[in-house]
Amino acid sequence: MKAALPLCAVGAAPSSSQPLTLGAVLQLWLCELWILLMCSGLNAGVLPHEENVDFINEYITLHNEIRGSVFPGGSNLRFMTWDVALSRTARAWGKKCVYQRNTHLDKDHEAHPVFTVVGENMWVGPEEEFTASIAIKSWHEERKSYNFHNNTCVDDDCSHYIQLVWDNSFKVGCAVTPCKRLGGILHAALFICNYAPGIILARRPYEAGPHCSQCAPRDKCTDFLCSKVK
């Protein structure tokens, strides 16, 4: 249902033979300004749809910037591109408003028509505080607890960071869903990114070395990442 627009009571419309007075013109202008501001307010704070081009470009760019600037440098990380099926999986699970791993990810072809192994990162916070940058950078912060040389994590979990820089992953799809309440957060935003292929082995997330030095023979080097993008 569409929200009803506010109405301005400005009196009867003047006929074409009766010119508007300065007061009437000012009143009409103020009314139109009020309607404009109210209409713009209806869209304020609306979370982006997963197929919004600006949203897609933002999280793809953030992922590839992080992957291209890992330390130590990576020799075989792949350039990521958007995948609509992964984003729809993220949206479908997000609508449940539960901060739990998607149970369908572990079942062949239930999360994606092609990939059998799909990874996942999740973020939850107040709806008004959500941006893709805040969420993705919070996952990236786990790098401070991860020891690449020993493949160990100082804290309990570095899995968000490891998935973010997993070398074989080259497809990503994300969605953010509003939830009335999630945990102790009222009016929460649940942001989910799914990755393919996801993590399947307990190993370092990538091979250290000069950028793109271990790309496939036909790959290009795009933004320090192995890419099939022409």
C-alpha positions in Angstrom: 0.0 0.0 0.0 1.4 3.4 -0.9 1.6 6.0 1.8 -0.9 8.9 1.3 0.7 12.2 0.5 -0.1 15.2 2.7 -2.8 17.6 1.4 -2.5 21.4 1.5 -5.7 23.3 2.1 -5.1 26.5 0.1 -8.7 27.4 -0.7 -10.5 27.2 -3.9 -8.4 27.2 -7.1 -8.7 30.6 -8.8 -10.2 30.8 -12.2 -8.0 31.8 -15.2 -9.5 35.2 -15.1 -8.5 35.8 -11.5 -4.7 36.3 -11.1 -3.0 34.8 -8.1 -2.1 37.2 -5.3 1.4 37.3 -3.9 0.2 35.6 -0.7 -1.5 32.8 -2.7 1.6 32.2 -4.8 3.7 32.0 -1.6 1.3 29.6 0.0 1.3 27.3 -3.1 5.1 27.4 -3.2 5.4 26.5 0.5 2.8 23.7 0.0 4.8 22.2 -3.0 8.0 22.5 -1.0 6.4 20.6 2.0 5.2 17.8 -0.3 8.7 17.5 -1.9 10.3 17.3 1.5 7.8 14.8 2.8 8.2 12.6 -0.3 11.9 12.6 -0.1 11.6 11.7 3.6 9.6 8.6 2.7 12.7 7.2 1.0 15.2 8.3 3.6 17.0 5.4 5.3 15.6 2.8 3.0 18.1 -0.1 2.7 19.4 -0.8 -0.8 18.0 -3.6 -2.9 20.5 -6.3 -3.8 20.1 -5.6 -7.5 20.8 -1.8 -7.1 23.7 -1.1 -9.4 25.3 1.4 -7.0 25.1 -1.1 -4.2 26.6 -3.9 -6.4 29.5 -1.7 -7.5 30.2 -0.6 -3.9 30.6 -4.1 -2.5 32.4 -5.5 -5.5 34.9 -2.6 -5.4 35.4 -3.0 -1.7 36.0 -6.8 -2.0 38.5 -6.4 -4.8 40.4 -3.5 -3.1 40.8 -5.7 0.0 41.9 -8.7 -2.0 44.3 -6.8 -4.1 46.1 -5.2 -1.0 46.5 -8.2 1.3 49.7 -8.5 3.4 51.7 -10.5 2.7 50.9 -9.9 -1.0 49.0 -12.6 -2.8 50.1 -14.3 -6.0 46.9 -16.2 -6.9 43.8 -14.3 -5.5 41.0 -14.1 -8.1 39.1 -10.9 -9.1 35.5 -11.0 -7.9 32.4 -10.3 -9.9 28.7 -10.2 -9.0 26.4 -13.2 -9.0 22.7 -12.7 -9.0 21.9 -16.3 -7.7 24.2 -15.7 -4.7 22.6 -12.4 -3.9 19.1 -14.0 -4.0 20.3 -16.7 -1.7 21.5 -14.0 0.7 18.1 -12.2 0.5 16.1 -15.4 1.0 18.0 -16.3 4.2 18.1 -12.7 5.4 14.3 -12.6 5.4 14.3 -15.2 8.2 16.0 -12.5 10.4 18.2 -15.0 12.2 21.9 -14.5 12.9 22.8 -18.1 12.0 24.6 -19.9 9.2 22.4 -20.7 6.2 21.7 -24.4 6.5 21.2 -24.7 2.7 24.8 -23.9 2.0 26.0 -27.3 3.0 23.6 -29.1 0.5 24.5 -29.5 -3.1 22.8 -27.0 -5.4 20.3 -25.7 -2.8 22.2 -22.4 -2.5 23.3 -22.1 -6.1 22.5 -23.8 -9.4 26.1 -24.3 -10.4 28.4 -24.1 -7.3 28.2 -26.9 -4.7 30.4 -25.1 -2.1 29.1 -21.7 -1.1 30.7 -19.5 1.6 29.0 -16.9 3.8 29.8 -13.7 5.8 27.2 -12.0 8.0 26.9 -8.7 9.8 24.1 -7.3 11.9 23.7 -3.8 13.4 21.2 -0.9 13.7 19.5 -0.2 10.4 20.4 3.5 10.4 24.1 2.6 10.9 24.4 0.2 7.9 26.6 0.8 5.0 28.4 -1.9 2.9 31.7 -0.3 3.8 31.1 -0.5 7.5 30.0 -4.2 7.3 32.8 -5.4 5.0 35.5 -3.4 6.8 34.4 -5.0 10.1 35.2 -8.4 8.5 38.5 -7.1 7.3 39.4 -6.0 10.8 39.8 -9.7 11.8 43.1 -9.7 9.9 44.7 -8.1 13.0 44.0 -11.4 14.8 45.1 -13.7 11.9 48.7 -14.9 11.6 49.3 -15.8 8.0 52.6 -17.6 8.5 51.2 -19.9 11.2 47.7 -20.0 9.8 46.3 -19.3 13.3 43.9 -16.9 14.8 44.6 -15.1 18.1 40.9 -14.7 18.8 38.2 -17.4 18.4 37.2 -16.6 14.9 38.9 -15.1 11.8 36.6 -16.8 9.4 35.1 -13.6 8.0 38.5 -12.3 7.0 39.6 -15.7 5.6 36.5 -15.9 3.4 37.0 -12.3 2.3 40.5 -13.1 0.9 40.0 -16.7 -0.1 41.9 -17.2 -3.3 39.5 -19.4 -5.2 36.4 -17.3 -4.6 35.6 -15.2 -7.6 31.8 -14.8 -7.3 30.0 -12.8 -4.7 26.4 -11.8 -4.0 25.1 -9.8 -1.1 21.8 -8.5 0.3 20.8 -6.5 3.3 17.5 -7.1 5.0 15.6 -5.0 7.6 14.5 -6.9 10.8 12.2 -5.5 13.5 14.4 -7.1 16.1 17.4 -9.3 15.9 19.1 -10.3 19.1 19.0 -7.2 21.3 18.9 -4.8 18.3 15.6 -3.0 17.4 15.2 -2.1 13.7 18.2 -4.1 12.7 19.9 -4.6 9.4 21.1 -8.1 8.5 23.8 -8.0 5.8 24.8 -11.3 4.2 27.4 -12.0 1.5 27.6 -15.4 -0.2 30.8 -16.5 -2.0 31.6 -19.1 -4.6 33.5 -21.3 -4.5 33.6 -21.0 -0.7 36.2 -22.3 1.8 36.6 -26.0 1.7 40.1 -26.7 3.2 41.8 -25.7 6.5 44.8 -23.9 4.8 46.1 -20.4 4.3 43.6 -18.4 2.3 46.0 -17.6 -0.5 49.6 -18.1 -1.7 52.0 -15.4 -0.8 54.1 -13.9 -3.6 54.3 -11.3 -6.3 50.9 -10.1 -7.5 49.4 -12.3 -10.2 52.5 -14.5 -10.5 50.4 -17.7 -10.1 47.4 -16.8 -12.2 46.1 -19.3 -14.8 47.8 -19.0 -18.2 44.9 -17.2 -19.9 44.1 -14.9 -16.9 44.6 -11.1 -17.0 46.0 -9.2 -14.0 43.3 -6.8 -13.0 43.9 -4.6 -9.9 46.6 -7.0 -8.7 44.1 -10.0 -9.0 43.8 -12.9 -11.4 41.0 -12.1 -13.7 39.2 -13.4 -16.8 37.7 -9.9 -17.3 38.6 -8.7 -20.8 
